[in-house]
Amino acid sequence: MNDTTNVLVGTWKLVSCVLEDVKTKEQKSVWGTTPNGYIVMTPESRWIVIQTAEGRRAPLNDEDRVAAFKSLLAYSGKYRTEQVHHQCRYRGGRSMEWHRTCRVRCS
């Protein structure tokens, strides 16, 4: 485990989630101004992520269940850190199209 990984190990509460367009620098709030969620990063380089949008409510019908599903992100996998980037190899989650893929994220 390198020094960067040591700093990341623990349980992290989600306080914001923003997508930024690399070219225009335009930012978009993904889950609203008060999202919910946690990221758990272990010393064994495994992480578990769950994020939900603000204002979610218990679904009462199929339309509500679709909205609830679309306002949730959950996955787990192995991570690796390299300078200001980390990579995750996905092993399970809400979206099966990410299963066994590798994604690079900026810190």
C-alpha positions as CSV (number, residue, x, y, z in Angstrom):
1,M,0.0,0.0,0.0
2,N,1.5,3.4,-1.0
3,D,1.1,6.7,1.0
4,T,-1.7,7.9,-1.3
5,T,-3.7,4.7,-0.6
6,N,-3.0,5.1,3.2
7,V,-4.6,8.5,3.2
8,L,-7.7,7.2,1.4
9,V,-8.5,4.2,3.6
10,G,-11.6,4.7,5.7
11,T,-15.3,5.6,5.4
12,W,-16.1,8.8,3.5
13,K,-19.4,10.7,3.5
14,L,-20.6,12.1,0.3
15,V,-21.1,15.9,0.5
16,S,-21.3,16.7,-3.2
17,C,-21.1,15.1,-6.6
18,V,-20.2,17.2,-9.6
19,L,-19.5,16.4,-13.2
20,E,-17.2,18.8,-15.0
21,D,-16.9,19.1,-18.7
22,V,-13.1,18.9,-19.4
23,K,-13.3,21.4,-22.3
24,T,-15.8,24.0,-21.1
25,K,-15.2,23.6,-17.3
26,E,-19.0,23.7,-17.0
27,Q,-20.1,21.9,-13.8
28,K,-23.3,20.0,-13.2
29,S,-24.6,18.8,-9.8
30,V,-25.4,15.1,-10.2
31,W,-27.5,14.3,-7.2
32,G,-28.6,17.8,-6.1
33,T,-27.1,20.1,-3.5
34,T,-27.5,17.7,-0.6
35,P,-26.8,14.2,-1.9
36,N,-26.5,11.1,0.4
37,G,-24.0,8.3,0.3
38,Y,-20.7,6.8,1.4
39,I,-17.5,5.4,0.0
40,V,-15.7,2.8,2.0
41,M,-12.1,2.2,1.0
42,T,-10.2,-0.7,2.7
43,P,-6.5,-1.4,3.2
44,E,-6.9,-4.4,0.9
45,S,-7.7,-2.0,-2.0
46,R,-11.4,-2.7,-2.1
47,W,-14.1,-0.1,-2.2
48,I,-17.8,0.0,-1.8
49,V,-19.8,3.0,-3.1
50,I,-23.4,4.0,-2.6
51,Q,-24.8,7.4,-3.7
52,T,-28.4,8.7,-3.8
53,A,-30.0,11.9,-4.9
54,E,-31.5,14.4,-2.5
55,G,-35.2,14.2,-2.0
56,R,-35.7,10.5,-2.6
57,R,-38.9,9.0,-1.2
58,A,-40.3,5.5,-0.8
59,P,-41.8,4.4,-4.1
60,L,-45.6,3.9,-4.3
61,N,-45.9,2.6,-7.9
62,D,-43.9,1.5,-10.9
63,E,-43.2,5.1,-12.0
64,D,-41.8,5.9,-8.5
65,R,-39.7,2.7,-8.5
66,V,-38.1,3.8,-11.9
67,A,-37.4,7.2,-10.4
68,A,-35.9,5.7,-7.3
69,F,-33.7,3.4,-9.4
70,K,-32.4,6.3,-11.5
71,S,-31.5,8.3,-8.4
72,L,-29.2,5.6,-7.1
73,L,-25.6,4.6,-7.8
74,A,-24.0,1.5,-6.1
75,Y,-21.0,-0.5,-6.9
76,S,-17.9,-2.3,-5.5
77,G,-14.6,-3.4,-6.7
78,K,-10.8,-3.2,-6.3
79,Y,-9.1,0.2,-6.6
80,R,-5.5,1.4,-7.4
81,T,-4.1,4.8,-6.9
82,E,-1.6,6.6,-9.2
83,Q,-0.7,10.2,-8.3
84,V,-4.0,12.1,-8.6
85,H,-5.9,9.3,-10.3
86,H,-7.5,6.1,-9.0
87,Q,-8.8,3.2,-10.9
88,C,-11.5,0.8,-10.0
89,R,-12.2,-2.6,-11.4
90,Y,-15.9,-3.1,-10.9
91,R,-17.2,-6.4,-9.6
92,G,-20.8,-5.7,-8.9
93,G,-23.4,-2.9,-8.7
94,R,-26.6,-1.4,-10.0
95,S,-25.4,-1.3,-13.7
96,M,-24.2,-4.6,-15.0
97,E,-22.6,-2.9,-18.1
98,W,-19.7,-1.9,-15.7
99,H,-19.2,-5.4,-14.4
100,R,-15.5,-6.4,-14.8
101,T,-14.6,-3.1,-16.5
102,C,-11.9,-0.7,-15.3
103,R,-12.7,3.1,-14.9
104,V,-10.2,5.9,-14.2
105,R,-11.3,8.7,-11.9
106,C,-9.6,12.0,-11.0
107,S,-9.2,12.8,-7.3
